[in-house]
């Protein structure tokens, strides 16, 4: 039996190492592509005097930020609990995510303010068609990166990679307003203000990304628990265990994408302590196996008194 357990442990360690390597590889590639596109759009945006393309370049920073968060996550928040961090290191993800969201928020405000303050300038110069090069490259590369990252994320069952893949696609979609704005303004100089409108739209898209990044981080740092749907699922799983008479006082703590669950389970007061302990172990096992991303469970036993 010990040999089988050792083989299983070695197999799990190998699978975990493979998963970490896959995450790191595709994320480093994504980070490199995002940085390249950021520089490309920034350069062509300046050369073509396009505020929309420059704004879109800074939007690419949101994907760079996500890549950094994933890389930090693999290295730090996946580390096991220790004496100083008994619940693990998953809060590091929320702290880094919050910092990235704030940085992007400030950049978005600056882009939006500049677009609004110059939109009524009489001698506003129309953007040059050269600015389109950066946007077209961005849409093509980000769509390829989306499909590549999503395929690896699906194969490795990594929710973080799948989420990052959709972030790549959102960057490609957000480049479309910049593309339209530059194309229209470069064809008709009288519509040069459209470039400012495009920059304003991109700044609003960045603000939306900021909210999507910051909101979950704030919720986690504020110790917000699981959703009502997840609480109902936890209660349903626990109540489905043979010997469980009732469940109450379910408390949860969200760490990263996982949940720590604390609940009170009522069992027949006439059974032995050993039998009660066995029931609590089954509850814990079932929640870990079938619960909504449950990482750890603490079960408190209470005697059930029929009225």
Secondary structure, DSSP 4 states (H G I P E B T S, - for coil): -HHHHHHHHHHHHHHHHHHHHHHHHHHHHHHHHHHHHHHHHHHHHHHTT-HHHHHHHHHHHHHHHHHHHHHHIIIIITSPP-SS-TT-STHHHHHHHHHHHHHHHHHHHHHHHHHHHHTT-TTPPPPPTTHHHHHHHHHHHHHHHHHHHHHHHHHTT-HHHHHHHHHHHHHHHHHHHHHHHHHHHHH-GGGTHHHHHHHHHHHHHHHHHHHHHHHHHHHHHTT----HHHHHHHHHHHHTSTTEEEEEEEEEEEETTEEEEEEEEEEETTS-HHHHHHHHHHHHHHHHHHSSSEEEEEEEEEEE---
